[in-house]
Amino acid sequence: MISAYTGTQVRAAEEPLLADGLGDVLMQRAAHGLANAVVHEFRARGARLNGASVVVLAGKGNNGGDGLYAAAFLAARGMRTTAVLTGDSAHPGGLAAFERAGGRVHRLTEAALPQLAAEAGRADVVIDAILGTGAKGGLRGDAADLVRAVAGSNSRGLVVACDLPSGVDADSGEVAEPVLPADLTVTFGGAKAGLLADPGADHAGRVLVVPIGIEEHLPRPSLRRLGDDELARLLPHPARRAHKYSRGVLGVVAGSEHYPGAAVLACRGALAAGVGMVRYLGPPSVADLVRQACPEVVCSTGTVAENRVQAWLVGSGMGPRDHEQLTRARDAIASELPVVADAGALPALPAMLAPHVVLTPHAGELASLFQRLDHGEDREAVEAGTLAAVRHAAERTGATVLLKGATTLVAAPWGTTFSQADGTPWLATAGSGDVLAGVIGALLAQAGHDVEPFRDLGIDDDDRWAALAALGAALHGRAGRAASEKAAGGPIAASGIASTIPETWGKVSMLSNSGTRKRKSHSQPLR
């Protein structure tokens, strides 16, 4: 599991070592890790170190010191190094080490800016070490103009960010332009939360965490990401004597005369994700389509209370005029069973919900929810600060909220947050969210009442709803990526995502390195 922290948390973890006079040691460890990462990445691209050019954009603080020390190490490996000092001063120790290693130093001025931007734009490696975790407000003046020019270069080489790209907020992932997009971000001590949330993740590239000795002092993470081992250990598997009811029954209230396919896709997603039975409630014409597409689904009639299930999926493909379906959605929420509430159900839900209700909006739907709750954020504001938005929505509604996107964020009402980025841009296709809702609904029906596997991973009981939603997002993302790979990296349709989920499930289940047995699913009695 990747644990991510705010800049404040990381700086607090450094304090005990700084008090013991180990500040230089921490910087040397960070710089050495940064230099090694550059060497490894450069060689992985088939390039030769000797004679290759490196330009480090160095700010005046410790971030600049890390970059200067790293460039000194690279000079010792035969690389030609240049430092562009963007402030009125530089870290004394880092600058001295860099000059001793034979590096060339330029101070950024308005007059020198075009030449320095051109040199950085054609360098084999650019190290962005201008702003660190404590910076607020982004780049200004000549430094901003320099980064803007380098970012616009068509010939720039490998870009490596030191701790985080300058202009990305370490805590929130919000971005103050201009930002130099990194191919690789080498971050120290622990991942920064802003690197695992959009829009910061857009600029971070691949994130590599370098331990520097502060790890034992880090507190509870601000944000977590499930990795291969955690995903494998959380997947439910049927016990030897399981039957369809013990494997979980999911009730689906989805689809309408206008969007009948949403019900089919939601049911396909649920069936692919291992649930023992799916019961569908909806208009007769939609039920007929569901029977044709998914003969395994039991199409029922009557009310929510008359259908015994262990979890509900509501909302996919429903509109404001689908009154009977919306009544069923409200009844499902009132049942106190786990519920995943997608798109169309959101406007009809009570203002206050519970953590076992998982809302799955995209940015536009979340903005509409905020406007309904008199908070006024528009889509642009949500997309500019996804981490703050999803946490605010969870706190305001009392529900677990999954905000769909290139990086999918899941927040519990008290702030626990997961971040998953397992997919492909091809997942942005009609019906993809319906499949995702089906997957999450299936997981809620199978595993929502089994707390032990979550405890084994250090996940609190009340956080299991968010963890299950994150698990669903990861499966959905990986299935989409696998479907695209089968198409030689080409586009996919939502039905293709659903078809690939069982294979993806099987591959993920083999990834655990814990040596623990696969856990068996034991759903609660039907209600």
C-alpha positions, 0 to 999 in steps of 0.5 A: 500500500502506498501511503501519502502525507501532507507536507506538514506531516513530512516536515514534522517527521523530520523535526526529531532528526533535525533537532539531533543535527542530522539535517545534512544527512537527510539532504545527502540521502535525498540527493543521493536517491534523486541522482540514482533515480536519474541514472536508472531512468536515463539508462532505462531509456538506452542513453549513455551517462558520459557526456550527457547534459543535465540542467538543474533549476535550483531554488533558494531553499532546501529543495534547491539544495537537494537538486544541487547535491544530486547534480554534483553526484551526477557530475561525478558520473561523467554528466555535464551539469549546469545549475540555473539559480532561480532565486537571489541566493542558493543553498550554500552547501549544495552550491559549494558541492556542485561547484567543486564537482565542476558544474557551471552556475548561471543566475537567472535574470531577465536578460539571461532568460532566453539563453537559459531557457534554450539550454534547459530545453535541449538538455538531456535531463532537467531537474526541477528543484525550485519549490518544495513542500512548504511553498504556496502560490506557485512560481513568480517572475523570471522563474515562472517565465523560465518554466513556461518556456522550458515546458513549451520546448518541443525538444526537452529531454527527461524531466525529473521533479525533486520531491514534487513539481514546482507549482503543485501543492503537496497537500491538495494536488492543486496547481498554480501554473506554470508547471513543468510536467515531470516524467518522474517525480522523486519524493523523499520520506513518503509520497506527498498527497498532492502527487496522488490527486488530480490535477497534481497527478497530471504533472507528476509522471511516475512517482518514486519514493526514496526513504531518508530515515524519517519513516518511523516518525510519520503519522497516519497517512493523509491518503492511501493507495491500494497496491497489488498485495492489498487488492489481492487480499481484499478480493472475496473468494467463495468458500468450498460449500458456498451457494448463491445466497452466501456469495451475496445477492445484489439488488439493482434499481437502474435503467429507464425507457430512455436509458435501458442499456445502463441497467444491462451494463450495471448488471453485467458489471455485477455478474462479472465481479463475483456476486452470487445473484443479481435481482433487477427491479425496473420498467418491464421493457427494461427488464425484458432487455436485461433478461435477453442480455443477462439471462442469469439476472432474476427480474423481480417486481414489487417494492424494495422491501419485498426483495431480499438482498444484501446490498443495492445498486441504484441510479444508473440510467435514471432521470428526474421523471422516473418516479417509480425508480426514484422511489425505489432508490429512496427505499433502498437507502432507507433499508440500511443495507449497503448501497452504491448510488450512481448518477440518476439517484443523486438528486433524489437522495436525502441530504444526510446519508451514512458511510455504507452508502457509496456515491459515485459522481463524476466532477459535473455530478458532484458540482450539481450535488454541491449546488443542491446543497447550497455550496456553489462549487462548479465543475471547474472548481471541483476539477481544480481541487479534486481532493478537497472536493471529495472530502468536502462532499463526504463530510457534508453528506455523511456518505462515502464518496467516490469521485470518478476521474483519471485518478479516482478518489474515495473519501469517508465522511471523517476524511480517510481517503483512497486514491486509485489510478489503475486505468486508461483514458479509454475508460472515458466512454458511455456506460463505463460508470454503470459497469463500475457501479455494478462492480462496487455493488457486487463487492458490497454484497459479498464483502461489506460485512467481513471486517477481518481482511480490512483489519489485517491491512490496518484499515479501520472497520468504518473505513471498509466501505471506502476501501471496497469502493477503491477496490472496485475502482482498481478492478474496473481500471485494470479491466479497462486497461486490459481490454484496451491492450487486447485492442492493441492499445485502442478504444474500448466500449463499456461492454468490453470492460465488463467482459474483461473483469473476470480475467482481471479478477483472476490475475489480481488474486494471484498478486498477493505476496503475503502468503496468506490464504485467500479469504472466503466471502460470507455475506450477511443473511438476506434482508 
